[in-house]
Amino acid sequence: MYKKILLSLITVLAVVSGAQAAGNEWNESFNKAKKMLERQVYYDHRVTLYCGAVFDEKKNVTLPEGFTAAKHIKRAKKIEWEHVVPAENFGRAFAEWRDGNAQCVDNKGKPFKGRKCAEKANREYRLMQADMYNLYPAIGAVNAARSNYNYQMLPDEKPDFGSCGMKIADRKAEPPVRARGQIARTYKYMAAAYGPRYQMSRQQTQLMDAWDKMYPVDAWECTRARRIKALQGNGNPFVELACQNAGLW
């Protein structure tokens, strides 16, 4: 019994240690990441993260019954690839995003900064931006409304999208129950793989730890992680270990 416990502990430590060392190390293209997800990961499970909406190979969405959107109506017709950990949340750790770079000058000679500059001038940023573990399909209108807001419980708010259950208020977002476990394990992966470039606040860490425990993996989350690992070359140990414990790996 003692040996089994010791072996389990060693396995956990090895897995978590690996997460701290390994993020996306080869694909620098956000567009390539989206295409691989569309064609090689989600090809038989075209369902959005937040609302569970079905979409086709051309990214056209079949909106769930009862879904409503007050803004970004045109974007509700298509899915978009959402950074669960917003690009801005890790992008601001890069000087190119904050201050610009000598490479970041447009064709009129005007300097620029922000996301475009970080993407142009910093390979590390491009790798983080293209990490497929952090990219999920979302109805475009939901992606637009969520923006770069952090997740938080909003018990006094009503859902912004009818039957979908996504809540947004005061620059915060509360995702539906169906998405919380996947979100938590994505946040934990990004913090482990890309620290100190990306770090969670104490409050965010506590929330993600709670969601990780409350909302376990399912077969699709495990399948998704296996496929991304085969394509990207590194694993998400927070998903893998949970899948192994659930007999889904």
ABEGO torsion letter per residue (X at the ends): XAAAAAAAAAAAAAAAAAAAABBBAABABAAAAAAAAAAAAAAABBBBAAAGBBBBAAGBBBBBBGBBBABGAAAAABBBBBBABBAAAAAAABAAAAAEBAABBBAAGBBBBEAAAAAAABAAAAAAAABAAABBBBBAAAAAAAEABBBBBBAABBBAAEAAGBBBBGGBBBBBAAAAAAAAAAAAAAAAAAOAABBBBAAAAAAAAAAAAABBBBAAAAAAAAAAAAAAGBBBAAAAAAAAAAGAX
